[in-house]
Amino acid sequence: MEKEKKVKEPKAPKAPKVKKSKYPEGYIGRPKPMKTKTFEFHKPTAKFWVGFGFTLAVIGFLTYIVIRLIQVGNAVQPPLEYYEAEKIADTYTLENNYLKFEMNGKTTTFTVLQKNTGKVWYSNPQGAKTDKLALVKEKNNMMSTLLVKYSTENGSDDTYDTYTNSVQRNFYNIVKKGNEITVNYTVGQMDREYIFPLIMYQDEFDKWTEGLTKSQTSAVGRAYHKYNKSSFKGSELSDMLEKYPGMEDQNLYLVFENVQTHVKVQMEELFAKQGFTYEDYLKNKELYKESNIKEVPAFNVSITYKLDGNNLVVNVPFNEISYRLKYPITQLSVLPYFGAAGPDDEGYMLIPEGGGSIINFNNGKTKQNGYYADCYGWDYAMERKAVITETRAAYPVFGISYPDSSVLSVIEKGAEYAGITAEIAGKLGSYNYIRADYKMLHREQYEVTARSQSAQFVYEAQLPQEEYIQQAFTFVDSGSYVDMAKAYRNKLFAGAKKQNVQNVPVAVEIVGAIEKKQQIAGMPKVRPYKLTSYKDAGKIINEIDELGIKDVNYKLSGFVNGGIRQKFMNKINFIKVLGGKSDFKKMLKSVEETSGKLYLDGAVQTAYRSNIFDGFFSYRDAARFVSDELCELSEYTPIWYGKDPERDNYYLLNNKNRIKGAEKFLKSASKMKLDGVSFRDNGNLLSSDFNDRALLTRAQETANQIAKFDEAAEKGLAIMINGGNDYAVTKADFVTNMPLHGNQYAIIDGIVPFYQIALHGYVNYAGSPINLAYEKDQILLESAEAGAGLQFSFINASERDLQETNYTEYYASNFDEWKEKLSEVYEEYNSKMSPVMNSLIKNHEYVSDNVTKTTYENGYVVYVNFSYKNYITPSGKFIPEREYRVMKVED
């Protein structure tokens, strides 16, 4: 090897003399050879590092996609053994003092006799087969007890029914054990698989036939083609050796493609005796390279029925659900047509819209969309491109009512994955139905390359094995939604004590700061903007107390961590422009003599405008979509319903940070000796985290939220929540922003306070703020009908301060302008409604198209006239238009 020569550093050249060119200006002649220069190292610029980081990110993302595809391709397929209809009885029966359950073993459909009323409930419509309106597919759906929706890796969806894809093919069995009946379904268009080898080499043939009789060995031989190298020539031989390399040295046995069924049965029996197992079959099947076996979608699902008093309880365990990896199960509909009403039936379906709504059977609105709502709202760990309206049900309940009997379905387990679907007759068929649809494996779409035209999807790795669906059908001996609400009340508050309040419960939100773009040193920066300082908040609280409004529940919104849309809550940061921590403490001191309760409002599931300086690192602290991308969320515009580019995005936090944030929140509130905490999100927002390394299901998030409510109670903190999901209301001292009337979709025929009937007397609740309502009187009327309290929202700033912000909803919030109205509204409402606040609701009815009557157990009634005409009660009492009256029960 030559030694490296030392290169002397060249001397700096002398400046050349400038000579006048002999060529005219602009002349381009033949260029001279370039002189070489020594290499100089330049420090990388910021632009370089940005490009370098972007390149690494792209490589990392593509690597992740490749790994996920490899994982899917190499994932171990769980055994999917087929259930078969053997020794099926004609009838299976369960019975107690209230109900008699009878299942037809040949169809797995069933009836439930409601003994007190004599009403017979059918799992499936009796006239489904002869329905003149329904197509064949819908008829098959109507004759099924389960509907299985599945997908493929490119997002193509289809639905299998259990009638044609299981029962008619005899792929099911029924097991009765004690007071339970379980039906195990294998659902799919597959043929019966017989468990014996599809391929064998000579040594395997000898092994499996050892010990068989001569005739049995001959029978096995007749079921297979026997090949060797001499059986093929040229390219055929090459192809066969590539598929079956063992044929190089041994004879090859391949099963005949058209082997008859009785031969398959004989082979299965013979090989079973020889010890051939289903696991052996799966391994053997992988070696069989012929194209005559096609893998089709197939699913195993088990459903268990049992009676508990006047309840039919239905269970579907997740760990009993099997599917083929190429065909992930995405939705399961349980008893999709139970109690379905025909074209001549009278009655209605109760849906969980707002406080409750009804859809009459056969209402003729066939051009309107059917009803659907997600239980507990949207899972924010699922991407969505647009939001037209938020479909959410705070309580996973629906009902079916006939004139003399009704059934209330309560999802007791698995509600976090459910959505409620209702459809009227005349669209898909001649029957009105309502059911629960359960999301199974979640998915996200991603793009492999910009040139790819086909959609590609990634799915959850598996179903949550420790969870299950439990749906209870409670039979009510009347057709009243009030009686259904009472049945629900008994489930929610079994053993609980009623509340004891003297006045109408009132919640007052005081808004401290919002984020607003401001000029800082001549540069536009988003900073907290003061609407109400801590000192001003103290003055508002004292003034409200001086007005004689007692026991007010104050929600201190936007008081910490940057304002209403809070930053990452890894600690509590008081806002400098509001006065800082010292002024907050002074505010608490200034209101000690008032009768109100102070709740510090906080969000523990999301992070707005947060970065590493706030202790937030998105790749570490944010939740993940199914695609493993960060859960970066957007605000949506009400104009075109898409993502609003003018609004800042924010992040959904992972499980660790949600728990940590809640703990910091509770600890700080307790340390500051506040009366309570107001969760802006817990009790209302329920979201997963699909990070494979730290998976959080919605059911687990529910348990986490309940644990934090219990922890708050242990610290002596009262709890305020928004919206009021049913798992949270039993823990809450006050529920604000409860939807009273909900979305008034065209398919709906009536609005009823079902949820409020169940809650009243046990929980304090209020609708949206009176002063922010599009029509103040409407909120007051809805509140009076539902026995609700009142909520107001105030700021100290002028409405002009809200210009050029995203908080125009607070335009009517100036406290000084609303102070007198607040006193008037409260005094009138409290003087009328306070007598009924501690009493349970006994009845609710429409006495006219737009006039309701709510009756309480203590003998009071509340008439509410929603119409623009005066109303006279049967006893001659006058109810003015758009007014409400409280009076003793009329004789």
Order of alpha helices (4+ residues) and beta strands (2+ residues): alpha-beta-beta-beta-beta-alpha-beta-beta-beta-beta-beta-alpha-alpha-beta-alpha-beta-alpha-alpha-beta-beta-beta-beta-beta-beta-beta-beta-beta-beta-beta-beta-beta-beta-beta-alpha-beta-beta-beta-alpha-beta-alpha-beta-beta-alpha-beta-beta-alpha-beta-alpha-beta-alpha-beta-beta-alpha-beta-alpha-beta-alpha-beta-beta-beta-beta-beta-beta
